[in-house]
């Protein structure tokens, strides 16, 4: 898939997030923060 953002926008794929703790407890999506890391896929010309 080839994306070309406009102006000064970027396209980011969110990073994988852990769904279990080290002790094996499952963390539901509603109880955890959204991922703040990711990979930049494309950058606009602006």
C-alpha positions as CSV (number, residue, x, y, z in Angstrom):
1,X,0.0,0.0,0.0
2,X,1.5,3.3,-1.1
3,X,0.4,6.3,0.9
4,X,1.4,9.9,0.2
5,X,0.4,12.3,3.0
6,X,-0.4,15.9,2.1
7,X,1.2,19.1,3.6
8,X,3.1,18.4,6.8
9,X,1.3,15.2,7.8
10,X,2.8,11.8,8.6
11,X,1.6,8.3,8.4
12,X,2.4,6.1,11.5
13,X,1.8,2.5,12.2
14,X,1.2,2.0,16.0
15,X,3.7,-0.2,17.8
16,X,2.8,-3.5,19.3
17,X,1.7,-3.3,22.9
18,X,2.0,-5.9,25.6
19,X,-1.3,-7.6,26.5
20,X,0.0,-9.5,29.5
21,X,2.2,-8.6,32.5
22,X,5.4,-10.4,33.4
23,X,3.4,-12.4,36.0
24,X,0.8,-13.5,33.4
25,X,-2.1,-11.1,34.2
26,X,-4.1,-10.1,31.1
27,X,-4.6,-6.3,30.7
28,X,-7.8,-5.4,28.9
29,X,-7.8,-2.6,26.3
30,X,-10.0,-0.4,28.5
31,X,-7.5,-0.5,31.5
32,X,-4.3,0.4,29.7
33,X,-3.0,3.5,27.9
34,X,-2.9,3.5,24.1
35,X,0.5,2.9,22.5
36,X,2.7,5.9,22.2
37,X,5.3,4.3,19.9
38,X,5.2,3.4,16.2
39,X,6.9,3.3,12.8
40,X,6.8,6.2,10.4
41,X,5.6,4.9,7.1
42,X,5.4,8.2,5.0
43,X,6.1,11.9,5.4
44,X,4.4,14.7,3.5
45,X,6.4,17.3,1.5
46,X,5.6,20.2,3.8
